[in-house]
Amino acid sequence: MKGRAIIISAPSGAGKTTIVHHLMRQGLGLAFSVSATTRPRRANEQDGKDYLFLTEAAFRERIAADEFVEWEEVYPGRFYGTLRSAVDRIMAEGLHPIFDVDVEGGLNLKRHFGPVALALFIAPPSLGALEQRLAARGTENAESLRKRVDKAAHEMSYAPRFDRIVVNDDLGRACAEAHALVRDFLV
C-alpha cells in the first residue's frame, strides 16, 4: 500500500539514524524525508541530504507561511521541522517517507499521519549506555553531554506513546527487528 509513513524516533545517540540507514537499504520503497534545522552543520553533513540547514529567520518565515507538517524549538533558537513539500514530493513519487526525528517530532508526525504511520521508538539499553555512546562521538562538551542525557531521560518517558519500542542493545538485532516491523506494516 502506498502513502504510508515510517517514523523513527529516539533520544540522541540511541541509534535511530543507523537504523534508518539500514531500513533505506532494504528495498522497502522508502525515501528519506530531510528535516529542516537551525543548528550548525557538522563537518560530515551535507545541506539538503542530512538536513536542510536554515537560519533562524528563514525557519520562522516558513513557520509563518505554514510550510511545516510539524516543527518544534528543541533548544532555545534550535528549531527542527518537517517541510510539507518534502513529504508531498516523496508521496508523489509513490514512495513511503521515512522520518529520523526526535521524540516530540515523532509524536507530532504520528498525530498528523494517524493510522497510515508506523512510529517506532528506538530505546537505548540504559541511560548509562547512552551517555557512553554520546561521549564516544566526541561532539559534546561536558555541559552539552549532561543536557543531552537529561533530555534523553525525559524522552524515555514518551516511549509507550509510540506504536512499538525497539531496544538497541545489539545493533544487528535492533536493525532486524525494525526491518520486520516496517516490512509487515507496509504489506
Protein Blocks (a to p, Z undefined) as FASTA:
>chain_A
ZZiacdddddehilpmmmmmmmmmnonopacdddddfbdcdfkbcehklpccddfklmmm
mmmnopafbdcdfbghiacdddfklmmmmmmnopacdddddfklmmmmmmmnmmmbccdd
dddfbfklmmmmmmmnopacfklmmmmmmmmmmmmmmmmmpmbdcddfbfklmmmmmmmm
mmmmmZZ
